[in-house]
């Protein structure tokens, strides 16, 4: 089964026009040790992760960068029209966050406001402009083989152990078992870490720091030796004698690392060789200080990076899940652990663009150990762009100890299903070494995908040493590292296939049952076994029988609960009687279409079926359970409701896609919306699967 967090389709930007972006916190708690609507359809399927309507008890809006907002203009506008619109609020374009007007792309601008202007008033005015797609505040975000490495052999890395490693902990990620099979990763796999930066000189990770092949000076490209013949120049090559003439140990630490190259004028020559707008971006970028030195002056990003890809098998320190990998340092959180949504968007876009420009490198995922707050259209679009490029977005579930099914957490609550066609977001909860869900960890049967080791995690520190931290920040990089290992072993797999293997490989865990989509924890070894399993041999096709006439039939239920089975023909199946006003209240109907292109009715001209009329109950006591929805089948909804939400949930022990009617009409998923159908299994639903009557 291909586990996915939720199903949705035809996400309309208007769905989110009044939703504010978020204030983020890093999810690392230091331990004591340190598509357009279907034609002529009066309804559309909306983003199920949009937060419920704010009520009186909701928290106040999070803080934003003073005097700034983000404005997304429609594509095709000339500079004069943009300036004209900004003039209505006295705004000044400070920076293009995304888009190229010369290419006809829509511009996302960071806009400065005059001192006397109120940001919320400016946002409201700009939202009324036809030329503006959206306007929102620029909210601040902040940091919430067998290894012989010392930390591993001394028992300090419980998150890497398994039930068959020499030091055993069945609740660990099972990475040690994967290493024992020879799976340690590949330098061709590139992951991005959106965080506080990276200590790229650290003795336990320096060889796994990404080098931008397109920014290597032309004068050096023909001289540098690819000593391991992997088609690229990495720090493993630069630390070999064959390249001694072209590098210098300028920081005098006995090795060649990014710190040396940043001080070397033969490497840092002031040119933007790859023409991406960032000069000398050899190892990533610092979006806080707008320079090419993403050194970590906080510590969080280094710790996270070490869990993903600290060098393994080198006899000391710690080991990351992937011993061989390249890490792009994307610093958008500063020394205080804070940053802005605008910089988060730029950081993610940098990774996306670098992956598109790369040759011989496979960009697969970003790690996002930060989150919380409200929805941002700018961030959603950046995640969409990354997903379209084939990248997964791994996010910490958050450290609030709450159910995010009821109140969404971001960025873990974003989804790309409707906008891109597959789910690229993976939300990760934290577990302890005993297998318990960490008390601080958020959870959600539909909004959090799996658990991973997050408490008392030992990793590298920004000061060059080692430290222990706890949080969902520490759980997410275990998953990112697992994805790097899997991608190295299965280079042909798509992002959707990698995500499927990850979630299908989880180990059932009592503390996560009913609290995550999978009900399980990360299992790196099993994930790799799934990737290595041969495809099933196709069965010999039986001779095709003579075609029989296709018969159409109408199958209707009663006022009670029914189990209705279709025919081999084209059926219209309804658990509701053909006439009358008893529309399924209090009944659970089970519908089987069998063969043929069938239509399952969840509404008609009489209205929405299975509405029990109870507020805040979400209709789990009455709905239609569709058992065998297949390509060619359709689901009929009532056009009395403009918006329907799709979510991946488990009902009565069966995982599937839930269909909710937006009965309060606020275009946001909330507790008053009514469950009317549950499509059992993992069918991918889109607007084309629905008709309206």
ZAMARGU-4260 file (C-alpha; in steps of 0.2 Angstrom, whole numbers, plus 5000, padded with zeros to 4 digits):
<rodrens>
0) 5000/5000/5000 | 5006/5017/4996 | 5003/5028/5011 | 5000/5046/5008 | 4995/5059/5021
5) 4980/5066/5011 | 4972/5067/4995 | 4967/5083/4986 | 4965/5091/4969 | 4962/5107/4960
10) 4969/5118/4974 | 4963/5136/4969 | 4974/5151/4975 | 4958/5159/4980 | 4955/5146/4993
15) 4969/5153/5003 | 4968/5172/5000 | 4964/5176/5018 | 4976/5165/5027 | 4991/5172/5035
20) 5008/5165/5034 | 5017/5158/5049 | 5029/5161/5064 | 5041/5146/5064 | 5051/5138/5079
25) 5065/5126/5077 | 5060/5109/5083 | 5076/5106/5092 | 5075/5106/5111 | 5092/5106/5119
30) 5094/5091/5131 | 5101/5094/5148 | 5118/5090/5141 | 5121/5104/5133 | 4976/5113/4940
35) 4960/5121/4936 | 4943/5115/4941 | 4934/5101/4931 | 4925/5109/4916 | 4908/5116/4921
40) 4909/5110/4938 | 4901/5121/4951 | 4912/5113/4965 | 4930/5112/4968 | 4941/5101/4979
45) 4951/5112/4991 | 4967/5111/5000 | 4963/5100/5016 | 4978/5107/5025 | 4972/5125/5026
50) 4969/5129/5044 | 4951/5130/5052 | 4943/5147/5054 | 4951/5157/5068 | 4940/5158/5083
55) 4941/5169/5099 | 4953/5156/5107 | 4965/5156/5093 | 4982/5163/5096 | 4987/5180/5090
60) 4995/5182/5073 | 5014/5178/5075 | 5027/5192/5073 | 5033/5198/5056 | 5047/5208/5049
65) 5043/5226/5053 | 5038/5237/5038 | 5038/5223/5026 | 5026/5212/5016 | 5027/5199/5002
70) 5017/5202/4986 | 5014/5190/4972 | 5009/5198/4956 | 5001/5190/4941 | 5012/5185/4927
75) 5015/5196/4912 | 5014/5213/4921 | 5026/5226/4916 | 5037/5236/4928 | 5026/5251/4927
80) 5010/5242/4932 | 5019/5234/4947 | 5025/5251/4952 | 5008/5258/4950 | 5000/5245/4961
85) 5014/5247/4975 | 5011/5266/4975 | 4993/5263/4981 | 5001/5258/4998 | 5017/5268/4997
90) 5026/5252/4994 | 5044/5250/4988 | 5051/5234/4979 | 5065/5229/4990 | 5069/5212/4982
95) 5063/5199/4970 | 5061/5184/4980 | 5056/5173/4965 | 5052/5175/4947 | 5059/5183/4931
100) 5049/5197/4923 | 5059/5196/4907 | 5054/5178/4905 | 5036/5182/4908 | 5036/5174/4925
105) 5025/5180/4940 | 5035/5191/4952 | 5036/5188/4971 | 5042/5204/4979 | 5048/5208/4996
110) 5040/5225/4998 | 5044/5239/5010 | 5031/5250/5018 | 5032/5268/5024 | 5034/5270/5043
115) 5017/5276/5045 | 5009/5262/5035 | 5000/5247/5044 | 5005/5231/5036 | 4988/5223/5038
120) 4979/5237/5030 | 4991/5237/5015 | 4989/5218/5013 | 4970/5220/5013 | 4971/5234/5000
125) 4983/5224/4989 | 4972/5209/4989 | 4959/5219/4981 | 4970/5223/4966 | 4967/5212/4951
130) 4985/5212/4947 | 4989/5204/4964 | 4989/5185/4966 | 4991/5186/4985 | 4999/5198/4998
135) 5004/5192/5015 | 5016/5197/5030 | 5034/5193/5029 | 5033/5183/5046 | 5049/5180/5055
140) 5053/5161/5058 | 5065/5154/5070 | 5073/5138/5076 | 5062/5129/5085 | 5143/4991/5036
145) 5147/4991/5054 | 5152/5008/5061 | 5169/5009/5070 | 5165/5027/5075 | 5168/5031/5093
150) 5150/5037/5097 | 5143/5022/5089 | 5153/5008/5097 | 5151/5017/5114 | 5133/5016/5113
155) 5129/5034/5111 | 5120/5033/5095 | 5104/5024/5099 | 5095/5031/5084 | 5106/5022/5072
160) 5104/5005/5081 | 5092/4991/5076 | 5087/4974/5083 | 5102/4965/5075 | 5116/4977/5077
165) 5130/4973/5090 | 5123/4986/5102 | 5104/4983/5100 | 5090/4995/5101 | 5074/4989/5091
170) 5067/5007/5092 | 5082/5014/5083 | 5082/5018/5064 | 5090/5001/5059 | 5103/5011/5050
175) 5117/5000/5057 | 5108/4985/5049 | 5108/4994/5032 | 5127/4998/5034 | 5130/4980/5037
180) 5124/4976/5020 | 5136/4988/5012 | 5123/5002/5010 | 5132/5018/5015 | 5126/5030/5002
185) 5134/5039/4987 | 5142/5056/4984 | 5131/5058/4969 | 5116/5060/4981 | 5113/5078/4986
190) 5102/5084/5000 | 5098/5102/5006 | 5097/5107/5024 | 5087/5123/5027 | 5093/5129/5044
195) 5106/5139/5053 | 5120/5134/5042 | 5134/5121/5044 | 5151/5120/5051 | 5159/5114/5035
200) 5176/5113/5043 | 5171/5100/5056 | 5182/5084/5055 | 5167/5073/5055 | 5158/5080/5040
205) 5169/5091/5029 | 5171/5078/5016 | 5152/5077/5014 | 5150/5096/5010 | 5142/5099/4993
210) 5153/5107/4980 | 5144/5116/4966 | 5152/5109/4951 | 5146/5123/4940 | 5155/5136/4951
215) 5172/5128/4950 | 5183/5140/4941 | 5187/5137/4923 | 5205/5138/4926 | 5205/5123/4938
220) 5192/5112/4930 | 5204/5103/4918 | 5217/5101/4931 | 5208/5093/4946 | 5208/5074/4947
225) 5192/5064/4950 | 5202/5052/4960 | 5187/5040/4964 | 5180/5042/4946 | 5163/5046/4951
230) 5161/5060/4938 | 5162/5075/4950 | 5175/5084/4961 | 5171/5082/4979 | 5181/5085/4995
235) 5186/5067/4995 | 5195/5071/4979 | 5203/5087/4985 | 5210/5078/5000 | 5220/5066/4989
240) 5238/5069/4984 | 5234/5071/4965 | 5225/5088/4969 | 5238/5094/4981 | 5244/5108/4969
245) 5227/5116/4967 | 5222/5117/4985 | 5229/5124/5001 | 5226/5121/5019 | 5224/5139/5023
250) 5215/5137/5040 | 5229/5125/5046 | 5218/5111/5052 | 5227/5097/5042 | 5213/5094/5029
255) 5206/5103/5014 | 5188/5109/5018 | 5176/5122/5012 | 5184/5135/5024 | 5200/5133/5014
260) 5192/5136/4997 | 5182/5151/5003 | 5199/5159/5008 | 5208/5155/4991 | 5207/5168/4978
265) 5210/5154/4964 | 5193/5147/4970 | 5183/5162/4975 | 5186/5174/4960 | 5171/5185/4961
270) 5162/5177/4946 | 5145/5170/4945 | 5150/5156/4933 | 5134/5146/4934 | 5124/5162/4931
275) 5111/5159/4945 | 5113/5176/4953 | 5124/5170/4967 | 5143/5174/4965 | 5155/5161/4971
280) 5142/5150/4978 | 5153/5134/4980 | 5144/5126/4994 | 5127/5134/4996 | 5122/5151/5002
285) 5119/5162/5017 | 5102/5170/5014 | 5103/5179/5031 | 5119/5189/5027 | 5117/5187/5008
290) 5135/5180/5005 | 5143/5164/5000 | 5148/5158/5017 | 5134/5148/5026 | 5144/5144/5042
295) 5133/5140/5056 | 5134/5153/5070 | 5120/5145/5080 | 5123/5126/5081 | 5106/5118/5076
300) 5110/5116/5057 | 5126/5107/5061 | 5118/5095/5073 | 5104/5091/5060 | 5117/5089/5046
305) 5127/5077/5056 | 5113/5065/5059 | 5110/5065/5040 | 5128/5063/5034 | 5142/5063/5047
310) 5156/5053/5040 | 5155/5035/5045 | 5168/5022/5046 | 5182/5034/5050 | 5186/5027/5067
315) 5180/5042/5078 | 5166/5054/5082 | 5148/5049/5076 | 5141/5043/5060 | 5126/5050/5050
320) 5113/5038/5043 | 5121/5041/5026 | 5140/5040/5027 | 5142/5046/5009 | 5131/5060/5003
325) 5133/5079/4999 | 5125/5092/5010 | 5120/5109/5003 | 5121/5122/5017 | 5106/5133/5015
330) 5107/5146/5029 | 5091/5156/5031 | 5091/5156/5050 | 5103/5168/5059 | 5114/5167/5075
335) 5098/5170/5085 | 5089/5156/5077 | 5077/5167/5068 | 5074/5172/5050 | 5060/5176/5037
340) 5048/5167/5026 | 5056/5177/5011 | 5073/5169/5015 | 5065/5152/5017 | 5057/5153/5000
345) 5074/5159/4992 | 5083/5145/5001 | 5072/5131/4994 | 5072/5139/4977 | 5091/5139/4977
350) 5091/5120/4980 | 5078/5117/4967 | 5087/5127/4954 | 5104/5119/4958 | 5096/5102/4956
355) 5090/5106/4939 | 5107/5113/4934 | 5117/5098/4941 | 5125/5085/4930 | 5130/5068/4938
360) 5122/5073/4955 | 5105/5068/4961 | 5095/5080/4971 | 5082/5071/4981 | 5076/5080/4997
365) 5078/5094/5009 | 5077/5093/5028 | 5066/5106/5036 | 5068/5105/5055 | 5058/5121/5059
370) 5039/5125/5059 | 5023/5130/5067 | 5011/5144/5064 | 5000/5147/5049 | 4999/5145/5031
375) 5010/5155/5018 | 5005/5155/5000 | 5023/5160/4996 | 5030/5145/5005 | 5017/5133/4997
380) 5022/5138/4980 | 5041/5136/4983 | 5037/5118/4990 | 5027/5115/4974 | 5042/5120/4963
385) 5053/5109/4972 | 5041/5094/4971 | 5039/5097/4953 | 5058/5095/4951 | 5057/5078/4960
390) 5062/5083/4977 | 5055/5077/4994 | 5052/5090/5008 | 5055/5082/5025 | 5048/5092/5039
395) 5048/5091/5058 | 5031/5088/5065 | 5033/5101/5079 | 5036/5101/5097 | 5020/5107/5104
400) 5013/5090/5110 | 4997/5093/5101 | 4986/5084/5088 | 4989/5093/5071 | 4974/5085/5063
405) 4964/5098/5073 | 4976/5113/5070 | 4988/5111/5056 | 5007/5114/5059 | 5018/5121/5046
410) 5029/5117/5036 | 5024/5099/5040 | 5006/5103/5036 | 5009/5108/5018 | 5004/5096/5004
415) 5008/5095/4985 | 4995/5082/4980 | 4983/5094/4972 | 4996/5106/4965 | 5009/5094/4959
420) 5000/5077/4958 | 5010/5067/4971 | 5014/5070/4990 | 5031/5077/4992 | 5029/5082/5010
425) 5034/5070/5024 | 5030/5074/5042 | 5040/5066/5056 | 5036/5064/5074 | 5049/5060/5088
430) 5051/5044/5098 | 5062/5040/5113 | 5074/5026/5115 | 5060/5015/5123 | 5049/5017/5108
435) 5037/5030/5116 | 5031/5045/5107 | 5041/5059/5114 | 5029/5070/5126 | 5034/5086/5116
440) 5031/5078/5099 | 5016/5083/5089 | 5005/5069/5082 | 4991/5067/5070 | 4983/5051/5062
445) 4981/5061/5045 | 4994/5075/5047 | 5010/5066/5053 | 5017/5052/5043 | 5029/5042/5054
450) 5040/5043/5069 | 5059/5042/5070 | 5072/5044/5084 | 5072/5061/5091 | 5076/5061/5110
455) 5094/5062/5116 | 5102/5062/5099 | 5121/5064/5099 | 5128/5073/5084 | 5141/5085/5078
460) 5142/5103/5086 | 5146/5120/5077 | 5161/5122/5089 | 5169/5107/5081 | 5164/5095/5095
465) 5149/5085/5099 | 5133/5088/5108 | 5116/5080/5112 | 5099/5087/5107 | 5081/5082/5108
470) 5066/5087/5097 | 5057/5083/5081 | 5071/5093/5073 | 5082/5078/5077 | 5069/5065/5071
475) 5067/5073/5053 | 5086/5071/5048 | 5085/5052/5052 | 5072/5051/5038 | 5082/5063/5027
480) 5097/5052/5029 | 5087/5036/5025 | 5080/5044/5009 | 5098/5048/5004 | 5103/5029/5007
485) 5088/5023/4997 | 5091/5035/4983 | 5109/5029/4981 | 5104/5011/4980 | 5089/5015/4969
490) 5094/5029/4957 | 5079/5026/4945 | 5066/5028/4958 | 5055/5044/4958 | 5052/5055/4973
495) 5034/5047/4975 | 5042/5029/4974 | 5055/5034/4987 | 5041/5041/4999 | 5031/5025/4996
500) 5045/5014/5001 | 5049/5025/5016 | 5031/5024/5023 | 5028/5006/5018 | 5043/5000/5027
505) 5039/5007/5044 | 5038/4996/5059 | 5022/4996/5069 | 5024/5005/5085 | 5011/5005/5099
510) 5014/5023/5104 | 5011/5029/5086 | 4996/5018/5082 | 4981/5030/5078 | 4993/5045/5080
515) 5002/5044/5063 | 4997/5039/5046 | 5007/5024/5046 | 5006/5020/5064 | 5025/5016/5064
520) 5043/5021/5065 | 5057/5023/5053 | 5065/5007/5047 | 5080/5010/5036 | 5085/4992/5033
525) 5067/4987/5028 | 5066/5002/5017 | 5081/4996/5007 | 5074/4978/5006 | 5059/4985/4998
530) 5069/4994/4985 | 5080/4979/4982 | 5065/4967/4980 | 5063/4962/4962 | 5047/4967/4952
535) 5035/4953/4952 | 5035/4943/4935 | 5019/4947/4925 | 5007/4933/4925 | 5004/4924/4908
540) 4989/4933/4900 | 4974/4921/4898 | 4966/4921/4881 | 4953/4935/4880 | 4935/4929/4881
545) 4922/4935/4868 | 4916/4951/4874 | 4899/4951/4882 | 4886/4966/4880 | 4889/4979/4894
550) 4874/4981/4904 | 4870/4997/4914 | 4860/4996/4931 | 4855/5007/4945 | 4857/5000/4963
555) 4849/5009/4977 | 4849/5006/4996 | 4837/5009/5010 | 4835/5020/5025 | 4847/5009/5035
560) 4865/5003/5032 | 4867/4993/5016 | 4880/4982/5008 | 4878/4985/4990 | 4887/4975/4976
565) 4887/4981/4958 | 4888/4970/4942 | 4900/4967/4928 | 4892/4981/4919 | 4891/5000/4921
570) 4882/5003/4938 | 4876/5018/4947 | 4877/5014/4965 | 4869/5023/4980 | 4867/5018/4998
575) 4852/5030/4998 | 4835/5026/4992 | 4830/5033/4974 | 4816/5044/4981 | 4812/5052/4997
580) 4822/5064/5009 | 4830/5051/5020 | 4848/5055/5014 | 4858/5042/5024 | 4858/5051/5041
585) 4864/5038/5054 | 4869/5024/5041 | 4885/5017/5035 | 4884/5010/5018 | 4897/4999/5010
590) 4898/5000/4991 | 4906/4988/4978 | 4907/4993/4960 | 4915/4977/4954 | 4919/4978/4935
595) 4914/4992/4923 | 4915/5011/4924 | 4904/5014/4939 | 4896/5030/4947 | 4895/5031/4966
600) 4883/5043/4973 | 4887/5054/4988 | 4874/5068/4983 | 4861/5073/4970 | 4848/5086/4967
605) 4841/5082/4984 | 4857/5088/4993 | 4872/5081/5002 | 4871/5063/5008 | 4876/5057/5025
610) 4874/5074/5034 | 4870/5070/5052 | 4868/5089/5056 | 4879/5088/5071 | 4892/5102/5073
615) 4910/5097/5076 | 4907/5079/5074 | 4914/5077/5056 | 4901/5063/5052 | 4910/5047/5056
620) 4894/5039/5061 | 4887/5040/5044 | 4895/5039/5027 | 4898/5028/5012 | 4912/5016/5011
625) 4918/5014/4993 | 4928/4998/4993 | 4935/4996/4975 | 4936/5013/4966 | 4946/5011/4950
630) 4951/5020/4935 | 4936/5024/4925 | 4924/5025/4940 | 4917/5042/4946 | 4910/5049/4962
635) 4895/5060/4961 | 4894/5075/4973 | 4880/5087/4977 | 4882/5104/4969 | 4874/5112/4984
640) 4891/5113/4992 | 4905/5123/4983 | 4920/5115/4992 | 4925/5097/4996 | 4941/5092/5006
645) 4950/5076/5003 | 4961/5068/5017 | 4970/5052/5020 | 4963/5044/5036 | 4959/5027/5044
650) 4941/5024/5047 | 4936/5008/5057 | 4954/5001/5054 | 4954/5004/5035 | 4965/5017/5027
655) 4959/5027/5013 | 4954/5044/5006 | 4940/5053/5016 | 4929/5065/5007 | 4922/5080/5017
660) 4909/5092/5013 | 4913/5110/5017 | 4896/5113/5026 | 4901/5129/5034 | 4906/5137/5018
665) 4922/5144/5023 | 4933/5136/5011 | 4944/5129/5025 | 4945/5111/5032 | 4938/5111/5050
670) 4929/5101/5063 | 4912/5106/5057 | 4915/5099/5040 | 4905/5082/5036 | 4913/5066/5031
675) 4902/5059/5017 | 4913/5046/5009 | 4928/5035/5012 | 4937/5028/4997 | 4946/5012/5004
680) 4964/5009/4998 | 4976/5021/4990 | 4967/5027/4974 | 4974/5044/4969 | 4959/5055/4967
685) 4958/5071/4956 | 4945/5082/4950 | 4942/5071/4935 | 4936/5057/4947 | 4921/5068/4952
690) 4905/5074/4944 | 4891/5085/4951 | 4872/5083/4952
</rodrens>
